[in-house]
Amino acid sequence: MLNADLHCHSIVSDGTLTPAALAQRAKANGVDLWALTDHDELDGIAEARRAADAVGLRFIAGVEISITWSGKTVHIVGLGVDEHNPELRAGLASVRGGRESRGREIAEDLARAGIHGAFEGAMQHAGNPEMLGRTHFARFLVESGVRPTVADVFKHYLVEGKPGFVPHRWGALEQAVGWIRGAGGRAVIAHPARYALTELQRDALIDAFKESGGEGIEVVTGSHTPEEYDSFARVARRAGLLASRGSDFHGVTESGADLGSLPPLPSDLKPVWHDW
């Protein structure tokens, strides 16, 4: 089976490496098929493709789109998209639109908890206010000595019920899948174990996703446990979904898995790349 890594992030969204550095790292780690999937942004694709071509790495253009479904934030990965597609680019711009105002609300909430200067601190890590997200605030909190690691920040801040949590109203599931399909891509539910959904809600999400034209689900991913690999392999079989695999790599010290390091998909699942 190919060593496919179809989910990672560069400095264009909330990663710590450039697209070119990611391509080099993926190649060095034995990746055969690689996708860059920055959050709600396509501007790293050209650099990633050039760098992948330079090291002989097969590249897939991707994106990870934030949506709101049943009041919860869910991520949909688009793979094999045309990064120049005007409808996809316009849709992503609309999704990015509320990030700065949400960031200011996060900073205000952190200030009420005694942590000041968070907006400016997070912006040092984000650069572009349109891409400002919780990971940038988490890095500021680590830099400020509030918590030792990004993972630890997300146990105590920025999540529901903790200081700095501000929900954001993203686009709809049907819109995201439509943008991906309209750009020639294949839609995949990202890291499904991360969502606080009951089994009934999860099944309803999958039904709505399939009805919208979605085709795949991440089974082996950096934030899943081995038990969750098995659980979502069963989901993929039962729902007739293609299986995807990706580290969700953000940086050397911040990710649950390095590029190319995950175990293979179960051999009986049809991989999302089966006809590429």
C-alpha positions in Angstrom: 0.0 0.0 0.0 1.1 3.5 -0.7 2.5 5.6 2.1 -0.1 8.3 1.6 -0.3 11.3 3.9 -3.3 13.4 2.8 -3.7 15.9 5.7 -1.2 18.4 6.9 -0.8 22.2 7.4 1.8 24.8 6.5 2.5 28.3 7.8 -0.1 29.5 5.3 -2.7 28.4 7.9 -1.6 27.2 11.3 1.4 25.0 10.7 5.0 25.8 11.6 6.8 24.8 8.3 6.6 26.2 4.8 4.9 24.2 2.1 8.4 23.5 0.6 9.8 22.3 3.9 6.7 20.0 4.3 7.4 18.5 0.9 11.0 17.8 1.8 10.0 16.3 5.2 7.4 14.1 3.6 9.9 12.8 1.0 12.5 12.2 3.7 9.9 10.2 5.7 9.1 7.9 2.9 5.7 9.4 1.8 4.7 8.3 -1.7 1.5 10.5 -2.1 1.2 13.8 -0.2 -1.5 16.5 0.1 -1.3 19.9 1.6 -4.6 20.7 3.3 -4.3 24.2 4.9 -7.4 25.5 6.8 -9.7 27.4 4.5 -6.8 28.5 2.3 -5.2 27.5 -1.0 -2.3 29.9 -1.3 0.4 27.3 -0.3 -0.5 24.9 -3.1 1.7 26.3 -5.9 4.8 26.3 -3.6 3.9 22.8 -2.4 3.5 21.4 -5.9 6.9 22.9 -7.1 8.7 21.5 -4.1 7.1 18.1 -4.4 8.0 18.0 -8.1 11.6 18.9 -7.3 12.0 15.9 -4.9 10.0 13.4 -7.0 7.0 13.3 -4.6 3.5 12.8 -6.0 1.3 15.7 -4.9 -2.4 16.2 -4.4 -3.9 19.7 -4.0 -6.1 19.9 -0.9 -7.8 22.1 1.6 -9.5 21.6 5.0 -12.8 23.5 5.2 -14.4 24.5 8.6 -18.2 24.0 8.7 -20.9 24.2 11.4 -23.1 21.2 11.6 -25.7 20.8 14.4 -24.1 23.6 16.3 -20.6 22.0 16.2 -17.5 22.8 14.2 -16.6 20.0 11.8 -13.8 19.9 9.3 -14.1 18.6 5.7 -11.0 17.9 3.7 -11.1 18.4 0.0 -8.6 16.3 -2.0 -7.7 16.7 -5.7 -9.2 20.2 -6.0 -8.4 22.8 -8.7 -6.9 25.5 -6.6 -7.9 28.1 -9.2 -11.6 27.3 -9.2 -13.4 30.7 -8.6 -16.3 29.2 -6.6 -14.0 27.3 -4.2 -11.8 30.4 -3.7 -14.8 32.6 -3.1 -16.3 30.1 -0.7 -13.1 29.9 1.3 -12.8 33.7 1.5 -16.3 33.8 3.0 -15.3 31.2 5.6 -12.2 33.1 6.6 -14.1 36.4 6.9 -15.0 36.1 10.6 -11.7 35.0 12.0 -10.4 38.4 13.1 -13.5 39.4 15.0 -13.6 36.0 16.6 -10.0 36.4 17.5 -10.7 39.7 19.3 -13.5 38.0 21.3 -11.1 35.2 22.3 -8.5 37.8 23.5 -11.2 39.7 25.5 -12.3 36.5 27.2 -8.6 35.5 28.0 -8.1 39.1 29.4 -11.0 38.5 31.7 -9.1 35.4 32.9 -6.1 37.5 33.6 -4.2 36.9 30.3 -3.5 40.1 28.5 -2.1 40.9 25.1 -3.4 37.7 23.5 -4.6 39.2 20.3 -1.3 40.8 19.5 0.6 37.7 20.7 -1.5 35.4 18.5 -1.1 37.7 15.5 2.7 37.3 15.9 2.2 33.6 15.0 -0.6 34.1 12.4 0.6 37.1 10.4 -2.7 37.3 8.4 -5.8 38.1 10.5 -7.9 36.2 8.0 -6.1 33.0 9.1 -6.1 33.7 12.9 -7.2 30.6 14.8 -7.1 28.9 18.2 -3.7 27.3 17.5 -2.1 30.7 17.1 -3.5 31.7 20.5 -2.3 28.4 22.0 1.2 29.1 20.8 1.1 32.5 22.4 0.0 30.9 25.7 2.9 28.5 25.6 5.3 31.3 24.7 3.9 33.3 27.7 4.5 30.4 30.1 0.8 29.9 30.8 1.0 26.2 29.9 3.9 24.1 28.8 2.6 22.7 25.5 0.0 23.4 22.8 -1.7 20.2 23.7 -1.9 21.2 27.4 -3.3 24.6 26.4 -6.2 22.9 24.7 -7.0 21.0 27.9 -7.4 24.3 29.9 -8.2 27.0 27.4 -9.9 27.7 24.1 -12.3 24.8 24.3 -15.9 24.7 25.3 -16.4 25.6 29.0 -12.9 27.0 29.4 -11.5 30.6 29.1 -11.0 31.8 25.5 -13.7 29.6 24.0 -15.7 31.6 21.4 -17.8 29.5 18.9 -17.7 30.5 15.3 -20.4 30.2 12.7 -18.8 28.6 9.7 -20.3 27.6 6.4 -22.7 24.7 5.9 -21.9 21.1 5.1 -23.7 21.2 1.8 -21.7 24.3 0.8 -18.3 22.9 1.6 -18.9 19.6 -0.2 -20.4 21.5 -3.1 -17.3 23.7 -3.4 -15.0 20.7 -3.3 -16.9 18.7 -5.9 -17.3 21.8 -8.1 -13.5 22.1 -8.1 -13.1 18.5 -9.2 -12.2 17.2 -5.8 -13.3 14.5 -3.4 -14.7 15.4 0.0 -13.6 13.6 3.2 -14.7 13.9 6.8 -11.6 14.9 8.8 -10.6 13.2 12.1 -14.2 12.1 13.0 -13.3 10.9 16.5 -12.5 14.5 17.5 -16.1 15.7 17.4 -18.3 15.5 20.5 -21.1 13.6 18.8 -23.3 10.8 20.0 -23.4 7.7 17.7 -26.8 8.9 16.5 -25.5 12.3 15.7 -22.4 10.9 13.9 -24.6 8.7 11.8 -26.8 11.7 10.9 -23.7 13.7 9.9 -22.5 10.8 7.7 -26.0 10.6 6.1 -26.1 14.3 5.4 -22.5 14.2 4.1 -23.2 11.4 1.7 -26.4 13.1 0.5 -24.4 16.2 -0.3 -21.9 14.2 -2.4 -19.3 13.4 0.2 -17.3 10.3 -0.4 -14.7 9.6 2.2 -13.7 9.5 5.9 -10.4 9.7 7.7 -9.8 6.3 9.4 -6.1 6.5 10.2 -5.1 10.0 11.4 -2.8 11.6 13.9 -5.5 12.3 16.5 -7.0 8.9 16.4 -6.1 6.0 18.8 -5.6 2.5 17.5 -9.0 1.7 18.9 -10.5 4.6 16.9 -8.7 3.3 13.7 -10.8 0.1 14.2 -14.0 2.0 15.1 -13.9 4.2 12.0 -12.9 1.4 9.8 -16.2 -0.2 10.8 -17.9 3.0 10.1 -16.4 3.3 6.6 -17.4 -0.3 5.8 -21.0 0.1 7.1 -21.5 3.5 5.4 -19.7 2.6 2.1 -17.2 5.4 2.4 -13.7 5.6 1.0 -11.0 5.6 3.6 -8.4 8.3 4.0 -5.1 8.5 5.9 -3.3 11.6 7.1 -1.1 12.7 9.9 -2.7 16.2 10.4 0.9 17.3 10.9 1.2 20.9 12.1 4.8 21.0 13.4 7.6 18.9 14.9 6.6 19.6 18.5 2.9 20.0 18.1 1.6 17.0 16.3 0.4 13.5 17.4 2.1 12.0 14.3 4.9 12.9 12.0 4.4 12.9 8.2 4.3 9.4 6.8 4.5 7.7 10.2 1.0 6.3 10.5 0.1 2.6 10.2 -1.5 1.5 6.9 -5.3 1.5 6.3 -7.0 -1.9 6.9 -6.4 -3.8 3.7 -10.1 -4.4 3.0 -11.0 -0.7 2.9 -11.1 1.1 -0.5 -8.6 4.0 -0.2 -9.7 7.5 -1.2 -6.8 7.4 -3.8 -7.9 4.1 -5.4 -8.5 5.6 -8.8 -5.9 8.4 -8.9 
